[in-house]
Every structure is written in structure tokens, then in C-alpha cells.
Amino acid sequence: MISFCNSLQCLAHARARSFFPLVWFMVMTTVVAQQLYAQPEMAPPSAAVPSWVHDAIFYQIFPERFRNGDSRNDPQVNDIRGAWPHEEPAEWNVSSWTGDWYKLQSWELADDKGFYYRAQQRRYGGDLRGILDKLDYLSDLGITAIYINPVFESPSLHKYDAAMYHHIDNNFGPDPEGDRSIWGKENPADRRTWQWTSADRLFLELISEAHTRNIRVIIDGVFNHVGTTFWAFQDVRKNGRDSPYKDWFTIKSWDNLETSEDEFEYVGWAGVKELPELREDENGLADGPRKHVREIVKRWMDPNADGDPADGIDGWRLDVAEMVAIPFWREFRIWVRGINPEAYLVGEVWWEDWKNGKMFNAAPWLQGDVFDAVMNYRWAEQAGHFFKDRKNKITVSAFDRNLATLRRDYRPEATAVLMNLMGSHDTDRLASQIVNPDTRYDGNVNLKDNPDYDVRKPNDEELKIQRLIVLFQMTYLGSPTIYYGDEVGMWGADDPDERKPMLWDDMTYDNETHHPFGRPRPSDRNMFNEDLLSYYKKVIRVRRGSAALSLGDFTTLLAIEGSDVYAYLRSYGTEHVVVILNNSSSAQTISIPIGEKLNQLHWSGLLQGLTVSVEDGRLNMRLAEKSGEILEAVER
């Protein structure tokens, strides 16, 4: 999902729109599935989730803002043509990676349109070479899978408005002009004419180098909508009713060439004209775009077309998935698993009632015939209420009950691989969520929505809360997912502020002193937080070294009202791990019931090395405020 600063009202309407009734879904999907599975070459794929995801630690990368590895491919002003706000500033240039975020540059001061207008025009030059250069950083952090936001050719900074799906954005590769020349020799509708550009080849190199480090790669599949520069939409715009692609889109009115007015109207995602929706029927995408998307799946999952998926991506994150009828995704799963039975499919399924702020129960998508997982924003919402909120804080027993509800909503196989994230390119960053408690999760929380939103850097006490949340994230059921830079102290409000350039230890950054509305604020030192990174590494190392944390079951041990202490047991075979979280603002002496069998074992602290006494079936220890410990015991 993306958001435009000029389209928040449209976004709210989209989230409040009526979705297809569940009964209709179930009837139609059953019929379509029967039709599909009746074909010998379309046998239903396994309902099993990919085995590798149980051990996965995901890292989400927003490519334009992760690392500028090759300044020679930096965007030029013509590269942003076609993206909102549809203006080409005369003095435009690539922005300083290390600059004060809210400070307007010289070209941005040409008028008084302000930060939130200009931010969508900024480019910082992040590219694939930058990701390649930092694969060892990710490996050292403990990452085993990366989820990359859209990489296909597009004029915007976020790339959710594709110009084509069959090529990587030319500014992400080493030869933008050479790639442009290759495009001109192709027929985008005919895969037999497709070639490999320099950006495409570098992306394949990235996959190869990641695989060498045992890191999987999944990418964003944005198959609900495209951009106005998308090749088929451009043809419709030019040729009207004579275009062979007119049925790819929902055209509300055609341009009358006999008038000077432009009467061309079409359906855009969430009412946003920058994002023409691909037309759907009762089974999802219409025939034309459906066939094209299938070719795209083949291209990126088996680039050599040799039946060996080792050189291709390892899965897809499917954007605004519930806005495409579910039968299409059943078919999509067949395509994907037919190429790579171990490919991971995760849907962005999380909207139910925008007005009331209820997250979507994604169970229909997680029955084993559509997606393996969803982005687990429901889990993030509950974690926020317990760990960071004040007025809206829930008790530890309510937190435990709510987590149990989430576990009951999905089959255990799906729960084990849900993408557990606290922040993303669509929310304010984790650190800023803590600085600004009690804001509704993904409430489009930036300063345009809430002028009182605090843009400052988190303090030491707030970083304690972040560490505690990360400890919970790395020890709970599901696949932990880190949004780039959270591990080194990045902060920021919702779009566009959560998309700042990554902090790196080989760069010196300007202090953040400016405010988008000119208000006074503290001068915040913007720098790579080595201590926070060390903590992330330590907790990730514990997670990866524990079968109980990756594969084990879950049992609540302690969730007593008033204590704000939460303890739970993860067990797998003869390995047992107890996690204790002291969410209170004071140190506490804690006694955790573990039963007679576990009482016989020797327990050791993996994070702090705490002294633990075991007597009468209880673990006894003392924990500092806003801290936690992981205790491990192995039966001999």
C-alpha cells in the first residue's frame, strides 16, 4: 500500500468501501477452484507453508532510501515525469543523503508549497548496488530473508505506480540510458521480445549473492493497479476504444475528440488517478492483465526458464490483496507453487472498518489455498496497546487474551509464519510510535493529520520500550520482520517521514533541527545507534539458535493483573525456553510457575545472564523496569 499526501481522503474512503461479502467469496472461489483443479497441469498446490519461513528473520527494504551504491545512475528530473505532483522543478537535484530531513533545499524554496508537497519529488539515489554492498551487514545482523518494496520501472519514489512489470527500474541499475534503449526495441505485450536490461541483470545478481549468504528474497507484487505511465494504459490513453488493452481497465468515459475538453475518466485505486486499477470480473483480474501477470511470475521466479527456480525470487508480498477477488489469488498460488513449491506468499490484508479502526480477520486467505501468511498488523496493534500506550494501555491479561484470539483466528501453520512487524513503509516508525503513544495504529499519523505529532528523537527510556518490544517480537510465534533502520535508531512519522534515508556508520548526518510547519523543536543528533544494533543482534542470535523459539508451541505462564509482567513458555521436543517481560516502570521480583517436570531442569539466562532460583515448581528472579530475559533449559 502507498499513500499520497494529496489523497488521504480518498484513502480513507477506500478503506471504508464495501468489500465482497464473505459468502459470495466462498461460493465463487469454490467454483473457480474446481474448474482450475480439474485441469491436469493445474493441480492444487500443497497447503503446507514453506519450511524455511519458520526460521526466517525478515528485513524490509525501501530501495530508494536504503543505500546509494552507484551515483552514476542517480535519477534525473525527467525520471520523475509521470509521478505526483506532475511537476518538473527547473533546479531539481538529488537530495543530500545526510541532510536535515525537514529542511527545504534551494529548489524546494522556489515557492511556498511546503515540505509535504516537495517530499514526493525528492529522490535520494538508493539502488540495487547499495543493497548488494550491504548484504554482509544484513547477514551479520542475522537476517535470513529480505522483503523489498517494489522494484519495477516507475516514475515515483515508492514504485507502486508501475510503468512495466517486466523490467527493474532503470535508476536502480548501472546503465539507465542503455536500459531505456532496450525498452524501445520490445513489445511489452509479447514476452518473446523481452530482453534483460542492466538493471534486470543486477537484480538477478542480487538474488544470487543473497542466496549465497542463505538469505531469501521476496518482492512486492502490485497487481491491483498500475501507474499512468504503464505501457498498456498509455496505449488506451492514446488510442481510446481502438486500443487492444481497453478491457484491461475500467473506463468510465472516453475522450470526445470533437471537443477541447478531456472527457477520459477511469477508475483509480482509492480514487487516486495516479493509480489506474486493473479491471476485474468475478474471478479477479480480467483475462488480459491476468495472462500478463502470469508471464511476470514466470520471469522473476525462473529467470532462466529452465525449470530450476534457484535463480529466481523466493516469494511475493501481494499489495492491497483483499482488493482483488480471492479466486485470482488461488490461481496465483498455483502459478507460483508450480514453479517453486517452497515459495512464500504473504498478503497485505488488514483493513476492515476504517472508521472504527478494526483490523481485518484474514482467515479466508489463510486456509492453505491462497496465502501462507499476511502482514500481521493485528499483532502489532495489540503489542502497541500493551507496551507503548498510556491512555489506551491494555492490561497484561487483556493482552494475553487478545493474542489468544489472534492465534485462534488462523490455522497454526499460518500463525507460525505470519509476518510480525511493528512498522513499515505504511506506518510511523516503531521509535516514533513509542514517542507518540495512544495514536491509532496506521491512522495516517503524520503532521498533516496531527500537527501535535512529536517529531523528536526517542530518549533512553523510550529506547528501553523499543528493546522490550523487539524481545517480544523475536520470541513470539511468527516470522519477525524489521523495517530498515529501526535497528540503528531511525525515527519518523507516517508517510513520508518513515521513508528517510538509511542511517549508516560511515556517514555523518546533519542534526535534525527543522519542523515542517516552522515550529520550534529540539536539535536531535541523527546518528547510527551502535548499542541498539548490538541488542538487535543479540536477540536475533538467540532466536536463530533456538528451535523452541522458531518451531515451538506457546503456553502462557504468567499474566497477572496489576503486575505488567508477562511470561510464556516455548517448547520444542526436549528444548524449553521461558520468556519474561517486565513491562512495568519499576523493578520487580518475579515468581513464575513452571510445573514439576521443568522444575528439575537447569535454567540459564541468554540475554542478561540473570541469576535464577528454581524451587517448588517456580522460577524466581528479579528484573529491572522495562526489561526482559530469555531462560533456556534442555532435557538431558
Secondary structure, DSSP 4 states (H G I P E B T S, - for coil): ----TT-HHHHHHHHHSPPPPHHHHHHHHHHHHHHHHTSGGGPPPPSSPPGGGGG--EEEE-GGGT----GGG---GGGGTTSTT----TT--PPPTTS-TTPPPGGGGSSS--HHHHGGG------HHHHHHTHHHHHHHT--EEEE---BS-SSSS--S-S-SSSB-GGGSS-HHHHHHHHTT--TT-GGG----HHHHHHHHHHHHHHHTT-EEEEEE--SB--TT-HHHHHHHHHGGG-TTGGGB-EEE---TTSSS---EE-BGGG-TTSBBBPEETTEE-HHHHHHHHHHHHHHHSTT-SS-GGGS--EEEETTGGGS-HHHHHHHHHHHHHH-TT-EEEE---EEETTTTEEP--GGG-SSSS-SEEB-HHHHHHHHHHHT-STTPPPHHHHHHHHHHHHHHS-HHHHTT-EEES--TTS--HHHHHHSTTPPTTS--STTT-TT---SPP-HHHHHHHHHHHHHHHHSSSEEEEETTGGGT----STTGGGPPPP-TT-----B---TT------B-----HHHHHHHHHHHHHHHT-HHHHH-EEEEEEE-TTT-EEEEEEEETTEEEEEEEE-SSS-EEEEEE-HHHHHTS--EESSS----EEETTEEEEEE-TTEEEEEEEE--
